[in-house]
């Protein structure tokens, strides 16, 4: 959808600028201008000469800023979600072997986990899978040490 929007704007700027003493005279010029503007690089080698072209350019600029924000926000969201899953112990469950599954939760679970790790030097915190309905605020101190 976003790609189609920018293709439409590319053709719009080409039509608005063609034959008006503009540097945007070909499909490639319109493509180059749109890409350079959307990515906010803005070399300045090609600029619209008409009022209609400038209005379309403003839409391309705003669209570039908005789409960059949306895409970078989506990437950040995926990365944060992946890290949160890792912190909660959900990241690689299907590949787990030789692990310990602890079901339920009680206040002394943190010291129980510490005791398990102390008596099993070959075991790491990532070898323990917690299955519990405890709230994140309760689990965070335990999970942040993993």
C-alpha positions in Angstrom: 0.0 0.0 0.0 2.7 2.4 1.0 4.8 1.4 -2.1 1.8 2.1 -4.3 1.3 5.5 -2.7 4.9 6.5 -3.5 4.6 5.2 -7.1 1.4 7.3 -7.5 3.3 10.4 -6.2 6.2 9.6 -8.5 3.9 9.7 -11.5 2.1 12.8 -10.2 5.4 14.8 -9.9 6.4 13.6 -13.4 3.1 14.8 -14.9 3.2 18.1 -12.9 6.8 18.9 -13.8 7.1 17.7 -17.4 7.6 20.5 -19.9 7.8 23.3 -17.4 11.5 24.1 -17.4 12.0 21.5 -14.7 14.8 19.1 -14.1 12.3 16.3 -13.7 11.8 15.3 -17.3 11.9 11.5 -17.3 10.5 8.5 -15.4 14.0 8.0 -13.9 14.2 11.6 -12.8 10.9 11.2 -11.0 12.0 7.9 -9.5 15.3 9.4 -8.3 13.6 12.5 -6.9 11.0 10.4 -5.0 13.6 8.0 -3.5 15.9 10.8 -2.5 13.0 12.8 -0.9 11.3 9.8 0.8 14.6 8.8 2.4 15.1 12.4 3.5 18.6 12.5 1.9 17.6 15.5 -0.3 20.7 16.0 -2.5 19.1 19.1 -4.1 20.3 18.1 -7.6 16.7 17.8 -8.8 13.9 20.1 -7.5 10.4 20.8 -8.7 9.8 24.1 -10.6 6.0 24.3 -10.5 3.6 25.0 -7.7 1.9 21.7 -8.3 5.2 19.9 -8.2 6.2 21.6 -5.0 2.9 20.6 -3.4 3.4 17.0 -4.5 7.0 17.3 -3.1 5.6 18.3 0.3 3.4 15.3 0.3 6.3 13.1 -0.6 8.4 14.6 2.2 5.7 14.2 4.8 5.0 10.6 3.5 8.7 9.8 3.8 9.0 11.1 7.4 5.8 9.3 8.4 6.8 6.0 6.7 10.3 6.1 8.1 8.8 6.6 11.6 6.3 3.8 11.1 8.9 1.3 9.7 11.5 2.1 12.4 8.8 1.9 15.0 7.7 -1.5 13.8 11.3 -2.8 13.7 11.8 -1.5 17.3 8.6 -3.1 18.4 9.7 -6.5 17.0 13.1 -6.3 18.6 11.6 -5.2 22.0 9.0 -8.0 21.8 11.8 -10.6 21.0 13.8 -9.4 24.0 10.8 -9.5 26.3 10.2 -13.1 25.2 13.8 -14.0 25.9 13.5 -12.3 29.3 10.4 -14.3 30.1 12.0 -17.6 28.9 9.9 -18.0 25.8 12.6 -17.5 23.1 13.9 -20.9 22.2 11.5 -23.3 23.9 11.1 -25.6 20.9 14.9 -26.2 20.8 15.3 -26.9 24.6 16.9 -30.2 25.7 18.0 -31.2 29.1 16.1 -28.4 30.8 14.1 -28.1 34.0 10.4 -27.1 34.0 9.1 -25.4 37.1 5.3 -25.1 37.3 3.6 -22.7 39.6 4.9 -19.9 41.8 5.3 -19.2 45.4 7.2 -16.3 47.2 10.3 -18.4 48.0 10.7 -19.6 44.3 13.6 -17.1 43.7 15.7 -18.8 46.5 14.6 -22.3 45.2 15.9 -21.4 41.7 19.1 -20.0 43.2 19.5 -23.3 45.2 19.0 -25.4 42.1 21.6 -23.4 40.2 24.1 -23.6 43.1 23.8 -27.4 43.4 24.0 -28.0 39.6 27.0 -26.1 38.3 26.5 -27.3 34.7 23.0 -25.7 34.7 22.5 -22.1 33.6 19.5 -19.9 34.2 18.4 -20.4 30.6 18.0 -24.1 31.3 15.1 -23.4 33.6 11.6 -22.9 32.1 9.0 -21.2 34.4 5.4 -22.0 33.8 3.4 -19.7 36.0 0.5 -17.2 36.0 2.5 -14.9 38.3 2.4 -11.2 37.3 5.5 -9.8 35.5 6.3 -7.6 38.5 6.8 -10.6 40.6 8.8 -12.5 38.0 11.0 -9.6 36.8 13.6 -9.9 39.6 14.0 -13.6 38.9 14.0 -13.3 35.1 16.3 -10.3 35.0 19.1 -12.5 36.5 18.7 -15.0 33.7 
